[in-house]
Amino acid sequence: MAGEVGGGTGGLVLKAAKEAFTEAAMVTGIAGAGVMVVAAIWALVTLRGVSANLDLAEEHEHQLH
């Protein structure tokens, strides 16, 4: 778009587009990091006390019978 407009106006359009892209990438990165922090906290809270050696398939079989 900036190339089609050309001149000073095209330069301003290009600058605005670059700034919008950079800001959007930053906001997306921060939001993604926030989701990961929430997921890590949720995993810590919900998995507290669960053995790493727990055989879930065997546990499920016991519940069915």
C-alpha positions as CSV (number, residue, x, y, z in Angstrom):
1,M,0.0,0.0,0.0
2,A,2.8,2.4,0.9
3,G,4.5,1.7,-2.4
4,E,1.4,2.5,-4.3
5,V,0.8,5.8,-2.4
6,G,4.5,6.8,-2.6
7,G,6.2,9.9,-1.4
8,G,5.9,11.3,2.1
9,T,2.4,9.9,2.6
10,G,3.6,6.4,1.6
11,G,6.5,6.7,4.1
12,L,4.0,7.6,6.9
13,V,1.8,4.6,6.0
14,L,4.8,2.3,6.0
15,K,6.0,3.6,9.4
16,A,2.5,3.3,10.9
17,A,2.2,-0.3,9.5
18,K,5.6,-1.3,11.0
19,E,4.6,0.2,14.4
20,A,1.3,-1.5,14.4
21,F,2.9,-4.9,13.5
22,T,5.5,-4.5,16.3
23,E,2.9,-3.5,18.9
24,A,0.6,-6.4,17.9
25,A,3.5,-8.9,18.1
26,M,4.4,-7.5,21.5
27,V,0.9,-7.7,22.9
28,T,0.5,-11.2,21.5
29,G,3.8,-12.3,23.1
30,I,2.8,-10.8,26.5
31,A,-0.7,-12.5,26.3
32,G,0.9,-15.8,25.4
33,A,3.3,-15.5,28.3
34,G,0.4,-14.8,30.6
35,V,-1.5,-17.9,29.4
36,M,1.6,-20.0,30.0
37,V,2.0,-18.6,33.6
38,V,-1.6,-19.4,34.4
39,A,-1.3,-22.9,32.9
40,A,1.8,-23.5,35.0
41,I,0.1,-22.4,38.2
42,W,-2.9,-24.5,37.4
43,A,-0.7,-27.5,36.8
44,L,1.1,-27.0,40.1
45,V,-2.1,-26.7,42.0
46,T,-4.0,-29.5,40.4
47,L,-1.1,-32.0,40.2
48,R,0.2,-31.4,43.7
49,G,0.6,-34.8,45.4
50,V,0.2,-36.9,42.3
51,S,2.9,-39.5,41.9
52,A,5.0,-39.3,38.8
53,N,4.9,-43.1,38.7
54,L,1.1,-43.3,38.8
55,D,-0.3,-45.7,36.2
56,L,-3.5,-44.0,35.1
57,A,-4.5,-46.9,32.8
58,E,-4.4,-49.3,35.8
59,E,-6.2,-46.9,38.0
60,H,-9.0,-46.6,35.4
61,E,-9.3,-50.3,35.1
62,H,-9.8,-50.5,38.9
63,Q,-12.6,-47.9,38.8
64,L,-14.4,-49.8,36.0
65,H,-14.6,-53.1,38.0
